Amino acid sequence: MSLEVTGKLLVKYETQQVSEKFKKREFVLELAEEINGNIYTNFAKMQLVQNKCDIIDRFKEGETVRVSFNIKGNKWERDGKVNYITNLDAWRVESATATPGNAGGGQAAPAYNNNNSSNQGGGNFNAAPNFNPSPETIDDLPF
């Protein structure tokens, strides 16, 4: 299953040589979603593997990018305890800014909260919250 997401490139980490035959490079996207007129920010750590580790090099932190990825999961057992690990494996990263070839196509990227403060100490109380609400706190049902 292939998915796509657009967000702001927040952090690029160095490539890690996990084993003799496997390497990965992680990066973080800041994702903004509008729900009932409020913008909620989420952060997604994704990874590039093997020969794809270098494709993030051409993008700068702070740039808005479109990432195509697959969800991969593994079951891991240790000492009788079962854990599940989920990875977001990116396989394509491209600039989300409009180019002549794709102008007018697709959805516009969501507006990001570029206020670098973290609402500490009497900040703007009308600013969009910077948290991921639980489904119980959002009433978006049509009835």
N, C-alpha and C positions, 0 to 999 in steps of 0.2 A: 504494500500500500504506500503510495507516494503522497506526501502532503506538502503544503507550501505556507510560509508565514513571512510577513514583512515586519521588520522592527529595526531599532537603532542598535548598531554594533557597540556594545558597552565595553567589553574586555576581550582581548585576544591573549591566550596563553601560549607558552612555548610548546613545541612538539615533544612528546614523551615517548621514549622507546620502551614499551611495556615488556616486550620479550624479544627474542632474537628475530621473530617473524612478524611482530605486530607493533605498529606505532599509531599514536593518535594525537590530535591537537584539539583542545577544547576552546570554545568561545561562548560569550554570553550575549544574548539579545534582550533588549528592553522592549516589551510588548505593551501597547496601550489598547484598551478596549473600552468603548463607550457603552454603558448600561444605564438605562433610564436617565440620561442626561449627565451622568457622572463618568469621569474617566478613571479607570482602574489600571494600575500598572502591575505587570508581572515580569518575571525574569526567567528566561529559559537558557539553561546551559546545554549546548549542543556539541557534537564532536565530528571531526573529520578524521578519516582513517586512511592508512597506507599512503598511496600516491596522491591522495586528495588533500593532504595536510597543508600544502603550500597555497591552495587557492584563496585562502583568506588574506594572504600577504598584500594583495593589491588594494585592500580596503582599509580605511583609517577608522580608528575608534571614534564614535560619534556620527558616523555615516549611516544613512538608512539603506538597508539591504533587503533583498528578497532571497529567502533560503528554501530550497527544495530538500526534503528530508524523508527518511523512513523511520518508523518506530520499530525498535528491536528490543527484545526482552529475553532474559535468561533466568532459569531457575538455579539457585545455588544452595547446596546443603552443606552444613558444617556442624559437627557435634550434635546431630539430631535436630537442628533448627533449620527450617526452610526459609530462604530469602528470595525475593524476586528483584531483579535489576532491570531497569528500563533505560535505554539509550535513545537519544534523538540523533540519528546518523545522517548528517548533512552530506549531500552529494553534488549540490550546485549552489553557488553563491553569486548573486549578481546585484548590480546597483539598482535601487528602486526608483531612482530619478528617471523621469520621462526622457526617452530618446526619440528621434524621428521615426524609428521603426515601430515603437509601441505607444506613441502619443495617443491619448484618448482611450486606450484599452485598459481594462482591468479596473480595480478599485484604487482609490487614493489611500495613501498610508494614513493611519490615525495620527491625530495631533499628540505630541509628547509633552509632558510636563518638563520643560527645560529649566525650571527653577532648581538650582543646585542645593538649596537649603532643604533640610529635612523637617521643616515645620517645628523646629525646636524653639521653645520660649516665646509664646505670644505671636506666632506667625499669622498669616492670612487664613482665617477660618473658613473663607469661601473657596479656598483652593480645593482642587479635586483630591480625594483621599489617595494615599499611596500605599494601599494594601489590597490583598486579594480577599474579598468577602466570602464567607461561606454561603452555600446555596440557600441556607435557611434565612439569611438576612436580606435576600433580594426577592422582592415580590414582583415577578415579571409575568405571572400567569394572567391570561386574558379573562378570567372569570373570578 
